[in-house]
Amino acid sequence: METKTLEIKRREHTGTTYARQLRKAGRVPGIIYSHKDAGTVPFSVDYHDLEVELLRGRRVLSLNLEGQTQSYLIKELQYNHLGNEYEHIDLASVKMDEKVTLKVAIELKGTPKAASEGRVLDQVLNEVEIECLAAEIPNVIRVSVTNLQEDESLTVGDLDLPDGVKATQDATDVVATFRTLAEEAEPAETEEEAPAAPEVITKGKAAEEDAEAASK
């Protein structure tokens, strides 16, 4: 799928108030970190245009700023407090023939045939850190778990990575493993509270009252 070049605008101002105004106008504020620490460029991009590229799984964006088109690696994407809208994006200048290190989502495919009743496959690791050329960044790492046995765990070393892509984290890190569903605990039986005992007039108290009556 051909990458679309997005038009971006240099931001005239910075600060929370101005960023809020941009968002109301349907734009996402961001920062470009230039290659080899050559400075930063504050910018804004159309919300819908950015969303389309992100939904396609893009990790590198082609952007046009003031007539110059360049590729940028997504460093960080910030969301609102509900997690359903983009609020800010950080980008880094990148050459498509240079190696980059980043995290890519892991997607498990299929249902393990060996899973018995009460046992489920639990995905422990949702992302894996990889190194590859900027032009070869995969959108997602997909792995089939259909033939995974109950006594096995899926590790980073088991992932089938595309050519030119290598994992940079420990190969023994667990991606997915089987676990037993916890049985619902039955409510503990509570002892009924004994009714409050009636006041007892002791024999000593009664004898004392009889003696007092007899002396009158």
FIKOLZA-1660 file (N, C-alpha, C; in steps of 0.1 Angstrom, whole numbers, plus 5000, padded with zeros to 4 digits):
% residues 216
   i   px   py   pz ch aa at
   1 5008 4988 5000  A  M  N
   1 5000 5000 5000  A  M CA
   1 5009 5013 5000  A  M  C
   2 5006 5021 4991  A  E  N
   2 5015 5033 4989  A  E CA
   2 5012 5043 5001  A  E  C
   3 5023 5048 5006  A  T  N
   3 5023 5057 5017  A  T CA
   3 5018 5071 5012  A  T  C
   4 5009 5077 5019  A  K  N
   4 5004 5090 5015  A  K CA
   4 5012 5101 5022  A  K  C
   5 5015 5111 5015  A  T  N
   5 5023 5123 5021  A  T CA
   5 5013 5132 5027  A  T  C
   6 5015 5135 5040  A  L  N
   6 5006 5144 5047  A  L CA
   6 5012 5158 5047  A  L  C
   7 5003 5168 5046  A  E  N
   7 5007 5182 5047  A  E CA
   7 5007 5186 5061  A  E  C
   8 5018 5192 5066  A  I  N
   8 5018 5197 5080  A  I CA
   8 5022 5212 5080  A  I  C
   9 5018 5218 5091  A  K  N
   9 5021 5232 5092  A  K CA
   9 5030 5235 5104  A  K  C
  10 5039 5244 5102  A  R  N
  10 5047 5248 5114  A  R CA
  10 5039 5256 5124  A  R  C
  11 5040 5252 5136  A  R  N
  11 5032 5259 5147  A  R CA
  11 5038 5273 5150  A  R  C
  12 5030 5283 5150  A  E  N
  12 5034 5297 5153  A  E CA
  12 5037 5299 5168  A  E  C
  13 5030 5291 5176  A  H  N
  13 5031 5293 5190  A  H CA
  13 5032 5279 5197  A  H  C
  14 5036 5279 5209  A  T  N
  14 5036 5267 5217  A  T CA
  14 5028 5269 5230  A  T  C
  15 5026 5259 5238  A  G  N
  15 5019 5261 5250  A  G CA
  15 5005 5254 5250  A  G  C
  16 5000 5252 5262  A  T  N
  16 4988 5244 5264  A  T CA
  16 4976 5250 5258  A  T  C
  17 4974 5264 5259  A  T  N
  17 4963 5271 5254  A  T CA
  17 4962 5270 5239  A  T  C
  18 4974 5272 5232  A  Y  N
  18 4974 5271 5218  A  Y CA
  18 4972 5257 5213  A  Y  C
  19 4977 5247 5220  A  A  N
  19 4976 5233 5216  A  A CA
  19 4961 5230 5217  A  A  C
  20 4954 5235 5227  A  R  N
  20 4940 5232 5229  A  R CA
  20 4932 5238 5217  A  R  C
  21 4936 5250 5213  A  Q  N
  21 4929 5256 5201  A  Q CA
  21 4931 5248 5188  A  Q  C
  22 4943 5243 5187  A  L  N
  22 4945 5234 5175  A  L CA
  22 4937 5222 5175  A  L  C
  23 4935 5216 5186  A  R  N
  23 4927 5204 5187  A  R CA
  23 4912 5207 5184  A  R  C
  24 4908 5218 5189  A  K  N
  24 4894 5222 5186  A  K CA
  24 4892 5224 5171  A  K  C
  25 4903 5228 5164  A  A  N
  25 4902 5231 5150  A  A CA
  25 4904 5218 5142  A  A  C
  26 4906 5207 5148  A  G  N
  26 4907 5194 5141  A  G CA
  26 4922 5191 5137  A  G  C
  27 4931 5196 5145  A  R  N
  27 4945 5194 5142  A  R CA
  27 4952 5188 5154  A  R  C
  28 4963 5180 5152  A  V  N
  28 4970 5174 5163  A  V CA
  28 4984 5181 5163  A  V  C
  29 4987 5187 5175  A  P  N
  29 5001 5193 5176  A  P CA
  29 5012 5182 5178  A  P  C
  30 5024 5186 5174  A  G  N
  30 5035 5176 5174  A  G CA
  30 5048 5183 5174  A  G  C
  31 5058 5175 5176  A  I  N
  31 5072 5180 5176  A  I CA
  31 5080 5171 5167  A  I  C
  32 5089 5177 5158  A  I  N
  32 5098 5169 5150  A  I CA
  32 5112 5171 5157  A  I  C
  33 5118 5159 5160  A  Y  N
  33 5132 5159 5164  A  Y CA
  33 5141 5157 5152  A  Y  C
  34 5149 5167 5149  A  S  N
  34 5156 5166 5136  A  S CA
  34 5168 5156 5138  A  S  C
  35 5173 5152 5126  A  H  N
  35 5183 5141 5126  A  H CA
  35 5196 5146 5133  A  H  C
  36 5202 5138 5141  A  K  N
  36 5214 5140 5148  A  K CA
  36 5213 5153 5157  A  K  C
  37 5202 5154 5164  A  D  N
  37 5200 5165 5173  A  D CA
  37 5202 5179 5167  A  D  C
  38 5197 5181 5155  A  A  N
  38 5199 5194 5149  A  A CA
  38 5188 5204 5153  A  A  C
  39 5180 5201 5163  A  G  N
  39 5170 5210 5167  A  G CA
  39 5156 5204 5166  A  G  C
  40 5146 5211 5170  A  T  N
  40 5132 5206 5170  A  T CA
  40 5123 5216 5162  A  T  C
  41 5112 5210 5156  A  V  N
  41 5103 5218 5148  A  V CA
  41 5089 5215 5154  A  V  C
  42 5082 5225 5160  A  P  N
  42 5068 5223 5164  A  P CA
  42 5059 5224 5152  A  P  C
  43 5049 5215 5150  A  F  N
  43 5041 5215 5139  A  F CA
  43 5027 5210 5143  A  F  C
  44 5018 5210 5133  A  S  N
  44 5004 5205 5135  A  S CA
  44 5000 5197 5122  A  S  C
  45 4992 5187 5124  A  V  N
  45 4987 5179 5112  A  V CA
  45 4972 5177 5114  A  V  C
  46 4966 5175 5102  A  D  N
  46 4951 5173 5102  A  D CA
  46 4948 5160 5110  A  D  C
  47 4939 5160 5119  A  Y  N
  47 4936 5149 5127  A  Y CA
  47 4931 5137 5119  A  Y  C
  48 4922 5139 5109  A  H  N
  48 4917 5128 5101  A  H CA
  48 4928 5121 5093  A  H  C
  49 4936 5130 5086  A  D  N
  49 4947 5125 5078  A  D CA
  49 4957 5116 5086  A  D  C
  50 4960 5121 5098  A  L  N
  50 4969 5113 5107  A  L CA
  50 4962 5100 5111  A  L  C
  51 4950 5101 5115  A  E  N
  51 4943 5089 5119  A  E CA
  51 4942 5078 5109  A  E  C
  52 4940 5081 5096  A  V  N
  52 4940 5072 5085  A  V CA
  52 4953 5064 5084  A  V  C
  53 4964 5071 5085  A  E  N
  53 4977 5065 5084  A  E CA
  53 4980 5056 5096  A  E  C
  54 4976 5061 5108  A  L  N
  54 4978 5053 5120  A  L CA
  54 4970 5040 5120  A  L  C
  55 4958 5041 5115  A  L  N
  55 4949 5029 5115  A  L CA
  55 4955 5019 5105  A  L  C
  56 4962 5023 5095  A  R  N
  56 4969 5014 5086  A  R CA
  56 4982 5008 5092  A  R  C
  57 4985 5012 5104  A  G  N
  57 4996 5006 5110  A  G CA
  57 5010 5013 5107  A  G  C
  58 5009 5025 5102  A  R  N
  58 5021 5032 5098  A  R CA
  58 5030 5035 5110  A  R  C
  59 5043 5032 5109  A  R  N
  59 5052 5036 5120  A  R CA
  59 5062 5047 5114  A  R  C
  60 5062 5049 5101  A  V  N
  60 5070 5059 5095  A  V CA
  60 5060 5067 5086  A  V  C
  61 5060 5081 5088  A  L  N
  61 5051 5089 5081  A  L CA
  61 5059 5098 5071  A  L  C
  62 5053 5100 5059  A  S  N
  62 5058 5109 5049  A  S CA
  62 5051 5122 5051  A  S  C
  63 5059 5133 5054  A  L  N
  63 5053 5146 5057  A  L CA
  63 5059 5156 5048  A  L  C
  64 5050 5166 5044  A  N  N
  64 5055 5177 5036  A  N CA
  64 5054 5190 5044  A  N  C
  65 5065 5196 5047  A  L  N
  65 5066 5208 5054  A  L CA
  65 5072 5219 5046  A  L  C
  66 5064 5229 5042  A  E  N
  66 5068 5240 5034  A  E CA
  66 5076 5236 5022  A  E  C
  67 5070 5226 5015  A  G  N
  67 5075 5222 5002  A  G CA
  67 5086 5212 5002  A  G  C
  68 5090 5207 5014  A  Q  N
  68 5100 5197 5015  A  Q CA
  68 5094 5184 5021  A  Q  C
  69 5095 5173 5014  A  T  N
  69 5090 5160 5019  A  T CA
  69 5100 5152 5025  A  T  C
  70 5097 5146 5037  A  Q  N
  70 5107 5138 5044  A  Q CA
  70 5100 5127 5052  A  Q  C
  71 5107 5117 5055  A  S  N
  71 5101 5106 5063  A  S CA
  71 5104 5108 5078  A  S  C
  72 5095 5104 5086  A  Y  N
  72 5096 5106 5100  A  Y CA
  72 5091 5094 5108  A  Y  C
  73 5099 5090 5117  A  L  N
  73 5096 5078 5126  A  L CA
  73 5087 5083 5138  A  L  C
  74 5077 5076 5141  A  I  N
  74 5068 5080 5152  A  I CA
  74 5075 5075 5165  A  I  C
  75 5079 5085 5173  A  K  N
  75 5086 5082 5186  A  K CA
  75 5076 5080 5197  A  K  C
  76 5065 5088 5198  A  E  N
  76 5056 5087 5208  A  E CA
  76 5042 5093 5204  A  E  C
  77 5032 5087 5207  A  L  N
  77 5018 5091 5204  A  L CA
  77 5011 5093 5218  A  L  C
  78 5006 5105 5221  A  Q  N
  78 4999 5107 5233  A  Q CA
  78 4984 5108 5231  A  Q  C
  79 4976 5102 5240  A  Y  N
  79 4962 5102 5240  A  Y CA
  79 4956 5110 5251  A  Y  C
  80 4943 5113 5249  A  N  N
  80 4936 5120 5260  A  N CA
  80 4933 5111 5272  A  N  C
  81 4927 5116 5282  A  H  N
  81 4926 5108 5295  A  H CA
  81 4916 5096 5293  A  H  C
  82 4908 5096 5282  A  L  N
  82 4899 5085 5279  A  L CA
  82 4906 5075 5270  A  L  C
  83 4917 5079 5264  A  G  N
  83 4925 5070 5255  A  G CA
  83 4918 5067 5242  A  G  C
  84 4909 5077 5238  A  N  N
  84 4902 5075 5225  A  N CA
  84 4905 5086 5215  A  N  C
  85 4913 5095 5218  A  E  N
  85 4917 5106 5209  A  E CA
  85 4931 5109 5210  A  E  C
  86 4937 5113 5198  A  Y  N
  86 4951 5117 5198  A  Y CA
  86 4953 5131 5202  A  Y  C
  87 4963 5133 5211  A  E  N
  87 4965 5147 5216  A  E CA
  87 4978 5153 5212  A  E  C
  88 4988 5144 5209  A  H  N
  88 5001 5150 5206  A  H CA
  88 5010 5138 5200  A  H  C
  89 5019 5142 5191  A  I  N
  89 5027 5132 5184  A  I CA
  89 5041 5137 5184  A  I  C
  90 5051 5129 5187  A  D  N
  90 5065 5132 5186  A  D CA
  90 5071 5123 5174  A  D  C
  91 5078 5130 5166  A  L  N
  91 5084 5124 5154  A  L CA
  91 5099 5126 5154  A  L  C
  92 5106 5117 5147  A  A  N
  92 5121 5119 5145  A  A CA
  92 5124 5117 5131  A  A  C
  93 5133 5126 5126  A  S  N
  93 5137 5125 5112  A  S CA
  93 5144 5111 5110  A  S  C
  94 5142 5105 5099  A  V  N
  94 5148 5092 5097  A  V CA
  94 5151 5090 5082  A  V  C
  95 5161 5083 5079  A  K  N
  95 5164 5079 5065  A  K CA
  95 5160 5064 5063  A  K  C
  96 5153 5061 5052  A  M  N
  96 5147 5048 5050  A  M CA
  96 5157 5037 5050  A  M  C
  97 5170 5041 5047  A  D  N
  97 5181 5030 5047  A  D CA
  97 5189 5029 5059  A  D  C
  98 5184 5035 5070  A  E  N
  98 5191 5034 5083  A  E CA
  98 5183 5025 5093  A  E  C
  99 5191 5019 5102  A  K  N
  99 5184 5010 5111  A  K CA
  99 5178 5017 5123  A  K  C
 100 5167 5013 5127  A  V  N
 100 5160 5019 5138  A  V CA
 100 5156 5008 5148  A  V  C
 101 5154 5012 5161  A  T  N
 101 5150 5002 5171  A  T CA
 101 5137 5008 5176  A  T  C
 102 5127 4999 5177  A  L  N
 102 5113 5003 5181  A  L CA
 102 5106 4991 5186  A  L  C
 103 5094 4993 5192  A  K  N
 103 5085 4982 5196  A  K CA
 103 5074 4980 5186  A  K  C
 104 5070 4968 5183  A  V  N
 104 5060 4965 5174  A  V CA
 104 5050 4955 5181  A  V  C
 105 5037 4957 5178  A  A  N
 105 5027 4948 5185  A  A CA
 105 5028 4934 5180  A  A  C
 106 5025 4925 5190  A  I  N
 106 5024 4910 5187  A  I CA
 106 5009 4906 5186  A  I  C
 107 5006 4899 5176  A  E  N
 107 4992 4895 5174  A  E CA
 107 4991 4879 5173  A  E  C
 108 4985 4873 5183  A  L  N
 108 4983 4859 5183  A  L CA
 108 4972 4854 5174  A  L  C
 109 4974 4844 5165  A  K  N
 109 4964 4840 5156  A  K CA
 109 4960 4825 5159  A  K  C
 110 4947 4823 5158  A  G  N
 110 4942 4809 5160  A  G CA
 110 4939 4806 5174  A  G  C
 111 4934 4793 5176  A  T  N
 111 4931 4788 5189  A  T CA
 111 4938 4775 5191  A  T  C
 112 4945 4774 5203  A  P  N
 112 4953 4762 5205  A  P CA
 112 4944 4749 5205  A  P  C
 113 4948 4739 5197  A  K  N
 113 4940 4727 5197  A  K CA
 113 4941 4719 5210  A  K  C
 114 4953 4721 5216  A  A  N
 114 4956 4713 5228  A  A CA
 114 4949 4718 5241  A  A  C
 115 4943 4729 5241  A  A  N
 115 4938 4735 5253  A  A CA
 115 4927 4727 5258  A  A  C
 116 4927 4723 5271  A  S  N
 116 4917 4715 5277  A  S CA
 116 4907 4725 5285  A  S  C
 117 4896 4719 5289  A  E  N
 117 4886 4727 5296  A  E CA
 117 4892 4733 5309  A  E  C
 118 4889 4746 5310  A  G  N
 118 4894 4753 5322  A  G CA
 118 4908 4759 5320  A  G  C
 119 4915 4756 5308  A  R  N
 119 4928 4762 5305  A  R CA
 119 4927 4771 5294  A  R  C
 120 4933 4783 5295  A  V  N
 120 4933 4793 5284  A  V CA
 120 4948 4798 5282  A  V  C
 121 4950 4803 5270  A  L  N
 121 4963 4809 5266  A  L CA
 121 4963 4823 5270  A  L  C
 122 4972 4827 5278  A  D  N
 122 4973 4841 5283  A  D CA
 122 4985 4848 5276  A  D  C
 123 4982 4859 5269  A  Q  N
 123 4992 4867 5263  A  Q CA
 123 4999 4876 5273  A  Q  C
 124 5011 4873 5276  A  V  N
 124 5019 4881 5286  A  V CA
 124 5026 4893 5280  A  V  C
 125 5031 4892 5268  A  L  N
 125 5038 4902 5261  A  L CA
 125 5030 4907 5249  A  L  C
 126 5027 4920 5249  A  N  N
 126 5019 4925 5237  A  N CA
 126 5028 4932 5227  A  N  C
 127 5040 4935 5230  A  E  N
 127 5049 4942 5221  A  E CA
 127 5063 4935 5222  A  E  C
 128 5070 4936 5211  A  V  N
 128 5084 4931 5211  A  V CA
 128 5093 4942 5205  A  V  C
 129 5104 4944 5211  A  E  N
 129 5114 4954 5206  A  E CA
 129 5122 4948 5195  A  E  C
 130 5123 4955 5183  A  I  N
 130 5130 4949 5172  A  I CA
 130 5140 4960 5166  A  I  C
 131 5148 4955 5157  A  E  N
 131 5157 4964 5150  A  E CA
 131 5156 4960 5135  A  E  C
 132 5155 4970 5127  A  C  N
 132 5154 4968 5112  A  C CA
 132 5156 4981 5105  A  C  C
 133 5157 4981 5092  A  L  N
 133 5157 4993 5084  A  L CA
 133 5144 5000 5085  A  L  C
 134 5144 5013 5085  A  A  N
 134 5132 5021 5086  A  A CA
 134 5122 5017 5075  A  A  C
 135 5127 5013 5063  A  A  N
 135 5118 5010 5052  A  A CA
 135 5112 4996 5054  A  A  C
 136 5116 4988 5064  A  E  N
 136 5112 4974 5065  A  E CA
 136 5104 4972 5078  A  E  C
 137 5100 4983 5085  A  I  N
 137 5093 4981 5098  A  I CA
 137 5080 4974 5095  A  I  C
 138 5077 4963 5102  A  P  N
 138 5064 4956 5100  A  P CA
 138 5054 4963 5108  A  P  C
 139 5041 4962 5103  A  N  N
 139 5030 4969 5111  A  N CA
 139 5027 4961 5124  A  N  C
 140 5029 4948 5123  A  V  N
 140 5026 4939 5134  A  V CA
 140 5033 4926 5132  A  V  C
 141 5036 4919 5143  A  I  N
 141 5042 4906 5143  A  I CA
 141 5031 4896 5146  A  I  C
 142 5027 4888 5136  A  R  N
 142 5017 4878 5138  A  R CA
 142 5023 4864 5140  A  R  C
 143 5017 4857 5149  A  V  N
 143 5022 4843 5152  A  V CA
 143 5010 4834 5154  A  V  C
 144 5011 4822 5148  A  S  N
 144 5001 4812 5150  A  S CA
 144 5003 4804 5163  A  S  C
 145 4993 4802 5171  A  V  N
 145 4994 4794 5183  A  V CA
 145 4985 4782 5182  A  V  C
 146 4981 4778 5170  A  T  N
 146 4972 4767 5169  A  T CA
 146 4978 4754 5174  A  T  C
 147 4991 4752 5171  A  N  N
 147 4997 4739 5175  A  N CA
 147 5005 4740 5188  A  N  C
 148 5003 4751 5196  A  L  N
 148 5010 4752 5209  A  L CA
 148 5004 4742 5219  A  L  C
 149 5013 4735 5225  A  Q  N
 149 5009 4725 5235  A  Q CA
 149 5008 4731 5249  A  Q  C
 150 5000 4724 5257  A  E  N
 150 4997 4729 5271  A  E CA
 150 5009 4730 5279  A  E  C
 151 5019 4722 5277  A  D  N
 151 5031 4723 5285  A  D CA
 151 5042 4732 5279  A  D  C
 152 5038 4739 5269  A  E  N
 152 5047 4748 5262  A  E CA
 152 5043 4763 5265  A  E  C
 153 5053 4772 5263  A  S  N
 153 5051 4786 5264  A  S CA
 153 5057 4792 5251  A  S  C
 154 5051 4802 5246  A  L  N
 154 5056 4809 5234  A  L CA
 154 5065 4820 5239  A  L  C
 155 5078 4820 5234  A  T  N
 155 5088 4830 5238  A  T CA
 155 5091 4839 5226  A  T  C
 156 5099 4850 5229  A  V  N
 156 5104 4859 5218  A  V CA
 156 5112 4851 5208  A  V  C
 157 5120 4842 5213  A  G  N
 157 5128 4834 5203  A  G CA
 157 5119 4825 5194  A  G  C
 158 5107 4823 5197  A  D  N
 158 5098 4815 5188  A  D CA
 158 5091 4823 5178  A  D  C
 159 5092 4836 5179  A  L  N
 159 5085 4845 5169  A  L CA
 159 5091 4844 5155  A  L  C
 160 5083 4843 5145  A  D  N
 160 5087 4842 5131  A  D CA
 160 5088 4856 5125  A  D  C
 161 5100 4862 5126  A  L  N
 161 5102 4876 5122  A  L CA
 161 5105 4877 5107  A  L  C
 162 5100 4888 5101  A  P  N
 162 5103 4890 5087  A  P CA
 162 5118 4891 5084  A  P  C
 163 5122 4888 5072  A  D  N
 163 5136 4890 5068  A  D CA
 163 5141 4904 5071  A  D  C
 164 5153 4905 5077  A  G  N
 164 5159 4918 5080  A  G CA
 164 5154 4924 5093  A  G  C
 165 5146 4916 5100  A  V  N
 165 5141 4921 5113  A  V CA
 165 5146 4912 5124  A  V  C
 166 5152 4917 5134  A  K  N
 166 5156 4909 5146  A  K CA
 166 5151 4915 5159  A  K  C
 167 5148 4906 5168  A  A  N
 167 5144 4910 5181  A  A CA
 167 5156 4914 5189  A  A  C
 168 5155 4925 5197  A  T  N
 168 5166 4930 5205  A  T CA
 168 5164 4927 5220  A  T  C
 169 5154 4921 5224  A  Q  N
 169 5152 4917 5238  A  Q CA
 169 5154 4902 5240  A  Q  C
 170 5155 4898 5252  A  D  N
 170 5158 4885 5256  A  D CA
 170 5149 4874 5249  A  D  C
 171 5156 4865 5242  A  A  N
 171 5148 4855 5235  A  A CA
 171 5140 4846 5244  A  A  C
 172 5143 4846 5257  A  T  N
 172 5135 4837 5266  A  T CA
 172 5123 4844 5272  A  T  C
 173 5121 4857 5269  A  D  N
 173 5110 4864 5274  A  D CA
 173 5097 4857 5269  A  D  C
 174 5088 4855 5279  A  V  N
 174 5075 4848 5275  A  V CA
 174 5065 4857 5269  A  V  C
 175 5060 4853 5257  A  V  N
 175 5050 4860 5250  A  V CA
 175 5036 4855 5254  A  V  C
 176 5034 4842 5255  A  A  N
 176 5021 4837 5259  A  A CA
 176 5023 4823 5266  A  A  C
 177 5015 4820 5275  A  T  N
 177 5016 4808 5283  A  T CA
 177 5002 4803 5287  A  T  C
 178 5000 4791 5290  A  F  N
 178 4987 4786 5294  A  F CA
 178 4985 4788 5309  A  F  C
 179 4973 4791 5313  A  R  N
 179 4970 4792 5327  A  R CA
 179 4956 4786 5330  A  R  C
 180 4954 4782 5342  A  T  N
 180 4941 4776 5346  A  T CA
 180 4932 4787 5351  A  T  C
 181 4919 4786 5346  A  L  N
 181 4910 4796 5351  A  L CA
 181 4907 4794 5366  A  L  C
 182 4906 4805 5373  A  A  N
 182 4904 4803 5388  A  A CA
 182 4889 4800 5390  A  A  C
 183 4887 4790 5398  A  E  N
 183 4873 4786 5401  A  E CA
 183 4867 4797 5410  A  E  C
 184 4854 4799 5408  A  E  N
 184 4847 4809 5416  A  E CA
 184 4846 4804 5430  A  E  C
 185 4851 4812 5439  A  A  N
 185 4851 4809 5453  A  A CA
 185 4836 4809 5459  A  A  C
 186 4832 4798 5466  A  E  N
 186 4819 4798 5472  A  E CA
 186 4819 4808 5484  A  E  C
 187 4808 4815 5486  A  P  N
 187 4808 4824 5497  A  P CA
 187 4809 4816 5510  A  P  C
 188 4817 4821 5519  A  A  N
 188 4820 4815 5532  A  A CA
 188 4807 4815 5540  A  A  C
 189 4805 4803 5547  A  E  N
 189 4793 4803 5556  A  E CA
 189 4795 4811 5568  A  E  C
 190 4786 4819 5572  A  T  N
 190 4787 4827 5584  A  T CA
 190 4778 4821 5594  A  T  C
 191 4783 4821 5606  A  E  N
 191 4775 4816 5617  A  E CA
 191 4764 4826 5621  A  E  C
 192 4752 4821 5624  A  E  N
 192 4742 4830 5628  A  E CA
 192 4745 4835 5642  A  E  C
 193 4742 4848 5643  A  E  N
 193 4745 4854 5656  A  E CA
 193 4734 4849 5666  A  E  C
 194 4739 4845 5677  A  A  N
 194 4730 4840 5688  A  A CA
 194 4722 4851 5694  A  A  C
 195 4710 4849 5696  A  P  N
 195 4702 4860 5702  A  P CA
 195 4708 4864 5716  A  P  C
 196 4706 4877 5719  A  A  N
 196 4712 4882 5731  A  A CA
 196 4705 4875 5743  A  A  C
 197 4713 4870 5752  A  A  N
 197 4708 4863 5764  A  A CA
 197 4700 4873 5773  A  A  C
 198 4689 4868 5778  A  P  N
 198 4681 4877 5787  A  P CA
 198 4689 4879 5800  A  P  C
 199 4686 4891 5806  A  E  N
 199 4693 4894 5819  A  E CA
 199 4690 4883 5829  A  E  C
 200 4699 4878 5836  A  V  N
 200 4697 4868 5846  A  V CA
 200 4699 4874 5860  A  V  C
 201 4689 4872 5868  A  I  N
 201 4690 4876 5882  A  I CA
 201 4696 4865 5890  A  I  C
 202 4708 4867 5895  A  T  N
 202 4715 4856 5901  A  T CA
 202 4709 4852 5914  A  T  C
 203 4712 4840 5918  A  K  N
 203 4707 4835 5931  A  K CA
 203 4711 4844 5942  A  K  C
 204 4723 4848 5942  A  G  N
 204 4728 4857 5952  A  G CA
 204 4720 4870 5953  A  G  C
 205 4716 4875 5942  A  K  N
 205 4709 4887 5942  A  K CA
 205 4695 4885 5947  A  K  C
 206 4689 4873 5943  A  A  N
 206 4675 4870 5948  A  A CA
 206 4675 4868 5963  A  A  C
 207 4685 4861 5968  A  A  N
 207 4686 4858 5983  A  A CA
 207 4687 4871 5990  A  A  C
 208 4695 4880 5985  A  E  N
 208 4697 4893 5991  A  E CA
 208 4684 4901 5992  A  E  C
 209 4676 4900 5982  A  E  N
 209 4663 4907 5982  A  E CA
 209 4653 4901 5991  A  E  C
 210 4653 4887 5992  A  D  N
 210 4644 4880 6002  A  D CA
 210 4648 4883 6016  A  D  C
 211 4661 4884 6019  A  A  N
 211 4665 4887 6033  A  A CA
 211 4661 4901 6036  A  A  C
 212 4662 4910 6027  A  E  N
 212 4658 4924 6029  A  E CA
 212 4643 4925 6032  A  E  C
 213 4635 4917 6025  A  A  N
 213 4620 4917 6027  A  A CA
 213 4617 4911 6040  A  A  C
 214 4624 4901 6045  A  A  N
 214 4621 4894 6058  A  A CA
 214 4624 4903 6070  A  A  C
 215 4634 4912 6068  A  S  N
 215 4638 4920 6079  A  S CA
 215 4628 4932 6082  A  S  C
 216 4619 4934 6072  A  K  N
 216 4610 4945 6073  A  K CA
 216 4598 4941 6082  A  K  C
% end
